[in-house]
Amino acid sequence: MKKTFLTLALVTVCIAVCFAAIAGIAGKWEGKLKTETGEIYPLLYNFQIDGDKLTGTAKTPKGDMPIEDGKITGDSFKFTVSIEDIHIAHTGKFYGDSVGVDIEANGSKVHSTLKRCPLPLKGSLMRYSHSCLTINCYNKLTKSSQSKKINSSCYIYLNQNSHL
């Protein structure tokens, strides 16, 4: 009985760690896009994760546009952003502290590296939810007269109707 319980606990922790790594891409990411002609454009994405689906928005000159057809496989992802009749394909990889992304439109392909946007001063919540578990991560900035510190807490919940 103890062996079965320990095995189940170990499997649950391994699954939670995998989901936490995928959930790490959730949030705001920024970078710069340098075109072949030397022009530089700011990039800003707000990624949201739901299982193996990647959703969210991309900031464009036309405003915030939805991420379409987003999919995550391991630490790789792909999605499309459409601006009028132009469909911009994105493929990339999550590295923990950065995201490498290849952007392709109208036969041209460029690469950019995204960095996580700084946390807001009042704190933030990042949530990852899957059919079997939910992970909530809270970040809070605390200030004292001598220092600033970010406190992070993550809570993992096993959903009631899950069957592991």
Secondary structure as UniProt FT lines:
FT   HELIX           2..23
FT   TURN            24..25
FT   STRAND          27..34
FT   TURN            36..37
FT   STRAND          40..50
FT   TURN            51..52
FT   STRAND          53..60
FT   TURN            61..62
FT   STRAND          63..73
FT   TURN            74..75
FT   STRAND          76..83
FT   TURN            84..85
FT   STRAND          86..94
FT   STRAND          98..105
FT   TURN            106..107
FT   STRAND          108..116
FT   TURN            121..122
FT   STRAND          124..129
FT   STRAND          133..143
FT   STRAND          148..158
FT   TURN            160..161
//
